[in-house]
Amino acid sequence: MLKTMSNEKHHIVPFRIYVWVLLALLLLTSSSIAITHIELREYTVAGALLFAVIKTFLVMYYFMHLKFDKPYIRLMVGAVFALFLIVIIITFLDYLYR
Amino acid sequence: MHAQHDHYDPEASKIGMWLFIFTELLLFGGLFIIYSVYRYLNHEAFHLAAAELDTFIGAVNTVVLLVSSMTIAMATTAVQQKNYRLTLLLLGITVFLALVFLGNKYFEWGKKFEHGIYPGSDYLKENFSQGEILFFGLYFVMTGLHALHIIIGMIFVIWVMVKLARKKIHSERYVLLENSGLYWHLVDLIWIFLFPLFYLIT
């Protein structure tokens, strides 16, 4: 019923979706704490960051409504992250090979 | 009073908020790059210094922010359903959780200050290596700037609550509430990275 009533502008997200997203975020947080107690050496940082990236995706996609907004906003967000990634890569190319 | 034509364009408002959020992302992004480079150059020192931080308080604050993100996201649903009392309650919980976060930060920083760990302290200069001092410098600047965003976000949400109570925000006009939510989620996003980078180095 909600679906038929709402267009893109008035998409009403049911509460239970937010509860599920929160549960997933809490699970990922405890996983990232747990992973630091395992001896993984260099992969510990990578693991914790991987969990952070998944959490970021969940927050942006559901809490920040990217899933329900028009596609061009997703595109803009993607472009900013791509720019950031390029700057990281260039910076580390410099530090790793000097 | 409202007969006057006023420009209400929720889509444009939202784009404006997103553009602002992009600048914030790049501001903190720059700080994250500085952190990464110094951590790469001072590997051992960062591990030693990070042992001084309390993972438990960091984890509690992570949970606090995640829950507050959910409550403010739910507030948009509540206002769309014309349930204004629930909207106010959800926003109130968000502000309360922001205060809890700041309270934790206050005690956390207070304990550090007591032990003589703060930027430029003599204790730090005499007992810690250059790399460790760098770690604490970044820790105070980045979590401090983040805490400032928490305070601004809190004021933003309180402002939205006042407008809601005065019926300036309702089921047909709620983009300001959505934008305060976007800002609050940004604050949450930054913490999602601050937590593993500062507290979870073992």
Interface residues (C-beta under 8 A of the other chain):
Chain A: K9 H10 I12 V13 P14 F15 Y18 V19 V21 L22 L25 L26 T29 S32 I33 T36 H37 T44 V45 A48 L49 F51 A52 K55 T56 V59 M60 Y62 F63 M64 H65 D69 I73 M76 V77 V80 L83 F84 V87 I88 T91 F92 Y95
Chain B: P10 E11 K14 I15 W18 F22 L25 L26 G29 I33 S36 V37 Y40 L41 T55 A59 T62 V63 L66 V67 S69 M70 A73 M74 T76 T77 Q80 Q81 E178 G181 L182 H185 D188 L189 I192 F193 F195 P196 L197 L200 I201 T202
